[in-house]
């Protein structure tokens, strides 16, 4: 075996050491490179996970917004068909959950239009109800009809038709009541004229008296004071006179005849004296009037009153108004409504 010199051994040892050092450096560098790659890969993965999570969150938010917009659209359709406080409140609550400000602004404009329609509907309903309770009030009639005419949206045609029907029913009842009142007034006027003529005919009664013998003086008297009575006087045996006087005291009708018969002791003499209307002309008593009435005892309001010439016509007028839609609605609302007839 060849022996190495000291110099060769030192040289060889140095080479070996350099080789070992080189290997060590190479291993360290490799490890560093691997670690750096692993760190980079981890960061890339984390970034990817974060990006994916963000994208997924954005997608969920977008889907939620789309679903919320669909809900708003559904609620808007319901409120548009039948606007009410509850339906409009549901729309507002759904709009508040939107995040798209542009979409939210557009929906809020639609809600403003719904509120305007609802205000007109409420005004018309109140006006018609007021007119039902005062069907003979021309001003309330005008206000109610104008409020109905203001419902111009095509979606409000059903409620408009319903309110117009209620209005027409009350208007018809008011017209019938007016016609009935006119007929009663005309009948009362005719009856009063006939009564006056009859009274004039019956208030002038002249009863001539003829004395057959002796001195017979007869005055005939009709006194209109309420009852018809005939009172004969007893015969006069010593000669006398028959006396009757016509007097009209002006009040109710009463005929009173007083005859004195005398014996035939002298000549015959007839004397008739008629005194009529000491008060000056025929006096017709005033016709009795009757007041038909309908009152809401719950509010104390007098709903209806009408002057009639007879108890029957007044009772019919009160009954007719009690059957009207105005009174029926009040009774349905729990009001205590009564009717009656009073003598004026």
C-alpha positions as CSV (number, residue, x, y, z in Angstrom):
1,X,0.0,0.0,0.0
2,X,1.3,3.4,-0.9
3,X,1.9,5.6,2.0
4,X,0.7,9.2,1.9
5,X,3.1,11.8,3.0
6,X,2.1,14.3,5.6
7,X,1.6,16.9,3.1
8,X,-0.6,14.7,1.0
9,X,-2.6,13.7,4.1
10,X,-3.1,17.3,5.1
11,X,-4.2,18.1,1.6
12,X,-6.5,15.2,1.5
13,X,-8.0,16.2,4.9
14,X,-8.6,19.7,3.6
15,X,-10.3,18.3,0.6
16,X,-12.5,16.1,2.7
17,X,-13.4,19.0,5.0
18,X,-14.2,21.2,2.0
19,X,-16.4,18.4,0.7
20,X,-18.2,18.0,3.9
21,X,-18.7,21.7,4.3
22,X,-20.0,21.9,0.8
23,X,-22.5,19.2,1.4
24,X,-23.6,20.9,4.6
25,X,-24.2,24.2,2.8
26,X,-26.0,22.5,0.1
27,X,-28.3,20.7,2.5
28,X,-29.0,24.0,4.4
29,X,-29.8,25.8,1.1
30,X,-32.1,23.0,0.0
31,X,-33.9,23.1,3.3
32,X,-34.3,26.8,3.1
33,X,-35.7,26.6,-0.4
34,X,-38.1,23.9,0.7
35,X,-39.3,26.0,3.6
36,X,-39.7,29.1,1.5
37,X,-41.7,27.1,-1.0
38,X,-43.9,25.7,1.8
39,X,-44.5,29.2,3.2
40,X,-45.4,30.5,-0.2
41,X,-47.7,27.7,-0.8
42,X,-49.4,28.1,2.6
43,X,-49.9,31.9,1.9
44,X,-51.3,31.2,-1.5
45,X,-53.7,28.7,0.0
46,X,-54.8,31.1,2.7
47,X,-55.2,33.8,0.2
48,X,-57.3,31.5,-2.0
49,X,-59.4,30.4,0.9
50,X,-60.0,34.0,1.9
51,X,-60.8,35.0,-1.6
52,X,-63.2,32.1,-2.0
53,X,-64.8,32.9,1.3
54,X,-65.3,36.5,0.3
55,X,-66.7,35.5,-3.1
56,X,-69.1,33.1,-1.4
57,X,-70.2,35.8,1.1
58,X,-70.8,38.3,-1.8
59,X,-72.7,35.6,-3.6
60,X,-74.9,34.9,-0.6
61,X,-75.5,38.6,-0.1
62,X,-76.4,39.0,-3.7
63,X,-78.8,36.1,-3.6
64,X,-80.3,37.5,-0.3
65,X,-80.8,40.9,-2.0
66,X,-82.5,39.3,-5.0
67,X,-84.8,37.3,-2.7
68,X,-85.6,40.5,-0.7
69,X,-86.4,42.4,-3.9
70,X,-88.8,39.6,-4.9
71,X,-90.5,39.8,-1.6
72,X,-90.9,43.6,-1.9
73,X,-92.4,43.1,-5.4
74,X,-94.9,40.5,-4.1
75,X,-95.9,42.8,-1.2
76,X,-96.2,45.8,-3.6
77,X,-98.5,43.8,-5.9
78,X,-100.8,42.9,-2.9
79,X,-100.9,46.5,-1.7
80,X,-101.5,47.9,-5.2
81,X,-104.5,45.6,-5.7
82,X,-105.9,46.5,-2.2
83,X,-104.1,49.3,-0.4
84,X,-104.5,49.4,3.3
85,X,-102.5,50.5,6.4
86,X,-101.4,46.9,7.0
87,X,-100.4,46.1,3.4
88,X,-98.4,49.3,3.0
89,X,-96.7,48.8,6.4
90,X,-95.6,45.3,5.2
91,X,-94.1,46.9,2.0
92,X,-92.2,49.5,4.0
93,X,-90.7,46.9,6.4
94,X,-89.5,44.8,3.4
95,X,-88.0,47.8,1.6
96,X,-86.0,48.8,4.8
97,X,-84.1,45.4,4.4
98,X,-82.8,46.2,0.9
99,X,-79.2,47.2,0.5
100,X,-79.4,48.4,-3.1
101,X,-80.1,52.1,-2.6
102,X,-81.2,52.7,-6.1
103,X,-83.8,49.9,-5.9
104,X,-84.9,51.1,-2.5
105,X,-85.5,54.7,-3.8
106,X,-87.6,53.3,-6.7
107,X,-89.8,51.2,-4.4
108,X,-90.3,54.1,-2.0
109,X,-91.8,56.2,-4.8
110,X,-94.3,53.4,-5.5
111,X,-95.2,53.4,-1.8
112,X,-95.9,57.2,-2.0
113,X,-98.4,56.5,-4.8
114,X,-100.1,53.8,-2.7
115,X,-100.4,56.2,0.3
116,X,-102.1,58.8,-1.9
117,X,-104.6,56.3,-3.2
118,X,-105.4,55.0,0.3
119,X,-106.0,58.6,1.5
120,X,-108.6,59.1,-1.3
121,X,-110.3,55.8,-0.5
122,X,-110.6,56.7,3.2
123,X,-111.9,60.2,2.3
124,X,-114.6,58.7,0.1
125,X,-115.6,56.1,2.6
126,X,-116.0,58.8,5.3
127,X,-118.0,61.1,3.0
128,X,-120.4,58.3,2.0
129,X,-120.9,57.3,5.6
130,X,-121.6,60.9,6.6
131,X,-124.1,61.2,3.7
132,X,-125.9,58.0,4.7
133,X,-126.6,59.6,8.1
134,X,-127.8,62.9,6.6
135,X,-129.4,61.9,3.3
136,X,-131.4,65.1,3.0
137,X,-128.4,67.3,3.3
138,X,-127.5,68.6,-0.2
139,X,-124.0,69.7,0.7
140,X,-123.1,66.3,2.2
141,X,-124.5,64.7,-1.0
142,X,-122.2,66.8,-3.2
143,X,-119.1,66.2,-1.0
144,X,-119.8,62.4,-1.1
145,X,-120.2,62.2,-4.9
146,X,-117.1,64.3,-5.5
147,X,-115.1,62.0,-3.2
148,X,-116.3,59.0,-5.1
149,X,-115.4,60.6,-8.5
150,X,-111.8,61.2,-7.3
151,X,-111.1,57.4,-7.2
152,X,-109.6,57.3,-10.7
153,X,-107.0,54.5,-10.3
154,X,-108.0,51.4,-12.3
155,X,-107.3,49.2,-9.2
156,X,-109.9,51.2,-7.2
157,X,-112.8,50.5,-9.4
158,X,-114.3,47.8,-7.1
159,X,-114.3,49.9,-4.0
160,X,-115.6,52.9,-6.1
161,X,-118.5,50.8,-7.4
162,X,-119.4,49.7,-3.9
163,X,-119.3,53.2,-2.5
164,X,-121.4,54.5,-5.5
165,X,-124.0,51.8,-4.8
166,X,-124.3,52.9,-1.1
167,X,-124.6,56.5,-2.2
168,X,-127.3,55.7,-4.8
169,X,-129.4,53.8,-2.2
170,X,-129.3,56.8,0.3
171,X,-130.0,59.2,-2.5
172,X,-133.1,57.2,-3.7
173,X,-134.4,57.0,-0.1
174,X,-134.0,60.8,0.3
175,X,-135.9,61.4,-3.0
176,X,-138.7,59.1,-1.9
177,X,-138.9,60.8,1.5
178,X,-139.1,64.2,-0.2
179,X,-141.8,63.0,-2.6
180,X,-143.8,61.6,0.4
181,X,-143.4,64.8,2.3
182,X,-144.7,66.8,-0.8
183,X,-147.6,64.4,-1.2
184,X,-148.5,64.7,2.5
185,X,-148.3,68.5,2.3
186,X,-150.5,68.6,-0.7
187,X,-153.0,66.3,0.9
188,X,-153.0,68.3,4.0
189,X,-153.6,71.5,2.0
190,X,-156.5,69.9,0.2
191,X,-158.1,68.6,3.4
192,X,-157.8,71.9,5.0
193,X,-159.6,73.6,2.1
194,X,-162.4,71.1,2.2
195,X,-162.7,71.4,5.9
196,X,-163.0,75.2,5.6
197,X,-165.7,74.9,3.0
198,X,-167.6,72.4,5.1
199,X,-167.3,74.6,8.1
200,X,-168.6,77.6,6.2
201,X,-171.6,75.6,5.0
202,X,-172.5,74.3,8.4
203,X,-172.0,77.5,10.3
204,X,-175.0,79.4,8.8
205,X,-178.3,78.0,10.0
206,X,-181.3,80.1,9.8
207,X,-184.4,78.5,11.2
208,X,-187.6,80.5,10.5
209,X,-190.4,80.2,13.1
210,X,-194.1,80.7,12.3
211,X,-196.6,81.6,14.9
212,X,-200.0,80.2,14.2
213,X,-202.0,82.3,16.6
214,X,-201.6,85.1,19.1
215,X,-198.4,87.1,19.2
216,X,-195.6,84.9,18.1
217,X,-192.1,86.4,17.9
218,X,-189.4,83.9,17.0
219,X,-185.7,84.5,16.8
220,X,-183.5,81.7,15.6
221,X,-180.0,81.3,16.9
222,X,-177.2,78.9,15.9
223,X,-174.3,79.0,18.3
224,X,-171.2,77.2,17.1
225,X,-169.5,76.1,20.2
226,X,-168.9,72.4,19.9
227,X,-172.1,70.2,20.3
228,X,-175.5,70.2,18.7
229,X,-178.2,70.5,21.3
230,X,-182.0,71.2,21.1
231,X,-183.7,72.6,24.1
232,X,-187.5,73.2,23.9
233,X,-189.2,75.7,26.2
234,X,-192.4,74.9,28.0
235,X,-195.6,76.4,26.5
236,X,-196.7,79.8,27.7
237,X,-200.4,79.9,28.7
238,X,-200.8,83.6,29.0
239,X,-199.5,84.6,25.6
240,X,-195.9,85.0,24.8
241,X,-193.3,84.8,22.1
242,X,-190.9,82.3,20.5
243,X,-187.4,83.6,20.7
244,X,-184.3,82.2,19.0
245,X,-181.1,84.0,18.2
246,X,-178.4,83.1,15.8
247,X,-175.0,83.7,17.2
248,X,-171.6,82.4,16.0
249,X,-169.1,82.5,18.8
250,X,-166.3,81.5,16.5
251,X,-164.9,78.3,18.1
252,X,-166.3,74.8,17.7
253,X,-169.8,74.1,16.4
254,X,-172.9,74.0,18.6
255,X,-176.5,74.5,17.5
256,X,-178.9,75.5,20.2
257,X,-182.5,76.2,19.4
258,X,-184.9,77.6,22.0
259,X,-188.6,77.8,21.1
260,X,-191.3,79.4,23.2
261,X,-194.8,78.4,22.2
262,X,-197.6,80.8,23.1
263,X,-201.4,80.3,23.2
264,X,-203.6,81.8,20.5
265,X,-204.5,85.0,22.3
266,X,-203.8,87.6,19.8
267,X,-202.6,88.4,16.3
268,X,-199.8,86.4,14.6
269,X,-196.4,88.1,14.3
270,X,-193.2,86.5,13.0
271,X,-190.0,88.1,13.9
272,X,-186.7,86.5,12.8
273,X,-183.4,88.1,13.8
274,X,-180.1,86.5,12.8
275,X,-176.9,87.5,14.5
276,X,-173.9,85.6,13.0
277,X,-170.3,85.7,13.9
278,X,-170.1,88.0,16.9
279,X,-166.3,87.7,16.4
280,X,-166.4,88.9,12.8
281,X,-166.6,86.3,10.0
282,X,-166.2,82.5,10.0
283,X,-163.2,81.2,12.1
284,X,-161.6,77.9,11.1
285,X,-159.7,76.1,13.9
286,X,-156.0,75.4,13.0
287,X,-155.3,72.0,11.5
288,X,-153.5,69.6,13.9
289,X,-149.9,68.8,12.8
290,X,-147.9,65.7,13.6
291,X,-144.1,65.5,13.7
292,X,-142.4,62.2,12.5
293,X,-139.0,61.8,14.0
294,X,-136.0,59.4,14.2
295,X,-133.3,59.9,16.8
296,X,-129.9,58.3,17.6
297,X,-130.0,58.0,21.4
298,X,-126.4,56.9,21.4
299,X,-125.1,60.3,20.2
300,X,-128.3,62.3,21.0
301,X,-128.5,63.4,17.3
302,X,-131.9,63.9,15.6
303,X,-131.5,62.0,12.4
304,X,-134.9,62.8,10.8
305,X,-138.0,65.0,11.4
306,X,-141.0,65.7,9.1
307,X,-144.2,67.6,9.7
308,X,-147.3,65.7,8.5
309,X,-151.1,66.4,8.5
310,X,-152.1,63.0,10.0
311,X,-150.8,60.5,12.5
312,X,-150.8,57.8,9.8
313,X,-148.7,59.7,7.4
314,X,-146.3,60.7,10.1
315,X,-146.0,57.1,11.3
316,X,-145.3,56.0,7.7
317,X,-142.6,58.6,7.2
318,X,-140.8,57.6,10.4
319,X,-141.0,53.9,9.5
320,X,-139.7,54.6,6.0
321,X,-136.6,56.4,7.3
322,X,-136.0,53.7,10.0
323,X,-135.7,51.2,7.1
324,X,-133.1,53.3,5.3
325,X,-129.5,52.2,4.9
326,X,-128.3,55.1,7.0
327,X,-130.3,53.9,10.1
328,X,-129.5,50.2,9.3
329,X,-125.7,51.0,9.3
330,X,-126.0,52.9,12.6
331,X,-127.8,49.9,14.2
332,X,-125.2,47.5,12.9
333,X,-122.5,49.8,14.5
334,X,-124.3,49.4,17.9
335,X,-126.2,52.6,18.0
336,X,-129.6,52.9,19.8
337,X,-132.0,54.4,17.2
338,X,-135.6,55.1,18.0
339,X,-138.5,56.7,16.0
340,X,-141.9,58.2,17.0
341,X,-144.6,60.7,16.2
342,X,-145.4,63.8,18.3
343,X,-148.4,66.1,18.0
344,X,-147.4,69.6,17.1
